[in-house]
Amino acid sequence: MDYDSWNRALTEHFFPLREAAVPVYLSVDDVLLTELLTNHTQTATTLPTAAENFQTAIRSRVFGRDPFEGIASRARRWRRYGAAGHPPFIALLAATVLAASRMNRPGNTAVGRFSYYGPLRELLGLYEGSGMVDGYDVIVPTLWDHLKWWLTDHEQGRRGLPSAIPHPTQVNIGWSLSQAVLVGSDRAQVGLFLSAIGAQPGDSVPEAELLARFQEWVRLNRPSPRIQRALASPELRPILASILQQELTHYDGLPRNAAGLPCVPLSLTTAAGGFPYGIAVHIPSHLRLESLSLNGDIIRVPSGAEWLPLTPPDQKLTPGSALELTADTATLMLPARDLYVFQANDLVGKWTSVHTAEIGVPHRVLVRTAFAAQAEAVMLACGSDAVRQPRRVQLPPGWTLFSGYTPTRTTTVRGVVGPLAPLHQQLARLSGGLRIDGGKQTYLLGYAPDLVLPATSDGHPRTVTIDGVPLPLVSPVSTDTITIRLADRVHSVGEHQIEVGKRKLTFTLVERYRESVVLPLLALPPRSDKLATIPSRIPNSACPSAAAPWLPPGHLSGSFFGSYQRDPLPSTSLLRLGGSIYALGRNRLAAQLAPEAPAWTATMDHVPHAIDIEPLLAALPFQALWLLQVTSSQNARAWRAPIVQTGPYGPHSAPSGSWTILSEADWRRLTSGNITTSAAACAQDWTDYTAGK
């Protein structure tokens, strides 16, 4: 492969179109080079052959007294003329990361334990001289900036987000070092860590605290050796801390893999604590999974399902081993552990493993026998009565089972048995409250969440402020948690900020959504082929903008049409609102049913909402024969299908009929007079209507 072939292969590997805008690590090592060359040549390739091939390609473009200028010149032209095609510098940046991955190889001890430029010069073939390569300090950071511009501004996050960051002390080489710390598969592990500590989107946690909690999580979950080496390296620990902070910044509540697909944690299940063991997936409410494809089998996910038991690929699933299942829209992960805390789960019908024990809830505990005595001591320290070891349960060799563990308080415990302590490793967090579906930490006024402060190691309360006002705290008893009822302290609409030590939490209170409806009478244009121009020709009296009355931009096009293809309108009159609704009557009369909503809805994600449309129709001064749904967006496909009546009703009284959503194809056949579907019964009515009869 020549330079351009390597450049294309690396770009397509690291920067394909993604499911979500997530940080991308250009983590290149010799193993990846071997994989890419094997895929390109369709023949098995050894590590030395791949490394030599890549090295030859890079040296064909990087050479001479100003080795990087050739690629830098191409990069400037590429950006100046619209960034068409692949960025021409990806292979060079990959070479700088490859050099960082080789820094601590045994063969490089002669050039220093943490030497970077030695491996780089060897890779580029620049043997004359030592130290920094000429032009590196200017050109290479500029190329990282080009990559950042391409991902964020040109591609708008569709191919991922930049993750290269400078080193606190290694100013020039920090960008490349930051890419060598984690590979793409490690990203899911970081996401699972954030989920385990109860992190929420928008959280702010100091880097030092994040790193300390991550080190504790690694002791429990045993992630990749690369992560463990980074934690053990004094030079890489600051970079790892910055990466954790960066991942927290982009965390949306779901762990994600390198491709941006969600990683959903699996739970171990058991009938009594022993064999046979199974697995179940806990489906987050904001993750819309319709089906899973496992081992070639399609598993339908029931609508609204919270837990879904699965058949493990190995019927003799054994505790202590990791399991990863790739579905069509998600990755399911069961981490390897030395201790499992089980709770009874009515939805699954078995005992199901959880992250940490809860106060007042009975648990069973499966632990490696080497930690059994320590686990029993922790359970007693957490206030539980004496636990027992069931004798008639078949257990794996080297494991011990405890039952009857019901903690009454928490304590500070580290290591393998940490999850036995309620709120183990949890951050201060918001809990409860009446939260708005679709909003990020948005709650109704009067129903603010509680603030839960986990126990501290010294038993002293943390400094807490609410909107800048210090909060007097009652010292906790021993090492118990503190719960502060914010609904008693925060009474105003708007954003509120809580500081717990150096950690910041924000939430927003909004007023109730009291819907008001206006019914402006409209005159339809004389010809039916102009019907689709209603939104642009008739002003919206409820909202002067061209967008739908209350849905924010980006949630309009196709949202109504797509949702009703999956969920047909029921026989009741409850109608989910996805745009403007027009009631059409005889004598060219029409009325727009336009709900109004407060401005806070425009700052949130799509908020599910429904209006009861039949009382509105009954209040009309004319008989509504047809309902037309119209959405607005910035593209030409703004108009969507109508709702048609399938049963008559009299004017000035509650309708007795039902309504049906037509597909887009049915609607076009209806307006063209060519009806071949179940809507045929409406064809003559529509023909009469458009003819003015």
Secondary structure as GFF3:
##gff-version 3
##sequence-region A 1 693
A	DSSP	alpha_helix	3	14	.	.	.	ID=ss1
A	DSSP	beta_strand	23	24	.	.	.	ID=ss2
A	DSSP	alpha_helix	30	41	.	.	.	ID=ss3
A	DSSP	alpha_helix	47	59	.	.	.	ID=ss4
A	DSSP	alpha_helix	69	80	.	.	.	ID=ss5
A	DSSP	alpha_helix	90	101	.	.	.	ID=ss6
A	DSSP	three_ten_helix	106	111	.	.	.	ID=ss7
A	DSSP	alpha_helix	117	124	.	.	.	ID=ss8
A	DSSP	alpha_helix	136	149	.	.	.	ID=ss9
A	DSSP	pi_helix	150	154	.	.	.	ID=ss10
A	DSSP	beta_strand	161	162	.	.	.	ID=ss11
A	DSSP	alpha_helix	174	180	.	.	.	ID=ss12
A	DSSP	alpha_helix	186	196	.	.	.	ID=ss13
A	DSSP	alpha_helix	207	221	.	.	.	ID=ss14
A	DSSP	alpha_helix	225	232	.	.	.	ID=ss15
A	DSSP	alpha_helix	237	249	.	.	.	ID=ss16
A	DSSP	beta_strand	263	270	.	.	.	ID=ss17
A	DSSP	beta_strand	277	282	.	.	.	ID=ss18
A	DSSP	beta_strand	291	294	.	.	.	ID=ss19
A	DSSP	beta_strand	297	300	.	.	.	ID=ss20
A	DSSP	beta_strand	307	310	.	.	.	ID=ss21
A	DSSP	beta_strand	323	326	.	.	.	ID=ss22
A	DSSP	beta_strand	331	334	.	.	.	ID=ss23
A	DSSP	beta_strand	339	345	.	.	.	ID=ss24
A	DSSP	beta_strand	350	354	.	.	.	ID=ss25
A	DSSP	beta_strand	363	368	.	.	.	ID=ss26
A	DSSP	three_ten_helix	369	371	.	.	.	ID=ss27
A	DSSP	alpha_helix	372	381	.	.	.	ID=ss28
A	DSSP	beta_strand	399	405	.	.	.	ID=ss29
A	DSSP	three_ten_helix	418	420	.	.	.	ID=ss30
A	DSSP	beta_strand	429	431	.	.	.	ID=ss31
A	DSSP	beta_strand	442	444	.	.	.	ID=ss32
A	DSSP	beta_strand	450	453	.	.	.	ID=ss33
A	DSSP	beta_strand	464	466	.	.	.	ID=ss34
A	DSSP	beta_strand	469	470	.	.	.	ID=ss35
A	DSSP	beta_strand	482	485	.	.	.	ID=ss36
A	DSSP	three_ten_helix	486	488	.	.	.	ID=ss37
A	DSSP	beta_strand	494	500	.	.	.	ID=ss38
A	DSSP	beta_strand	503	510	.	.	.	ID=ss39
A	DSSP	beta_strand	516	518	.	.	.	ID=ss40
A	DSSP	beta_strand	521	523	.	.	.	ID=ss41
A	DSSP	three_ten_helix	528	533	.	.	.	ID=ss42
A	DSSP	alpha_helix	534	537	.	.	.	ID=ss43
A	DSSP	alpha_helix	559	566	.	.	.	ID=ss44
A	DSSP	beta_strand	574	576	.	.	.	ID=ss45
A	DSSP	beta_strand	580	585	.	.	.	ID=ss46
A	DSSP	beta_strand	589	596	.	.	.	ID=ss47
A	DSSP	three_ten_helix	599	603	.	.	.	ID=ss48
A	DSSP	beta_strand	610	612	.	.	.	ID=ss49
A	DSSP	alpha_helix	613	618	.	.	.	ID=ss50
A	DSSP	beta_strand	624	630	.	.	.	ID=ss51
A	DSSP	beta_strand	643	645	.	.	.	ID=ss52
A	DSSP	beta_strand	659	661	.	.	.	ID=ss53
A	DSSP	alpha_helix	664	672	.	.	.	ID=ss54
A	DSSP	three_ten_helix	678	682	.	.	.	ID=ss55
A	DSSP	alpha_helix	683	690	.	.	.	ID=ss56
###
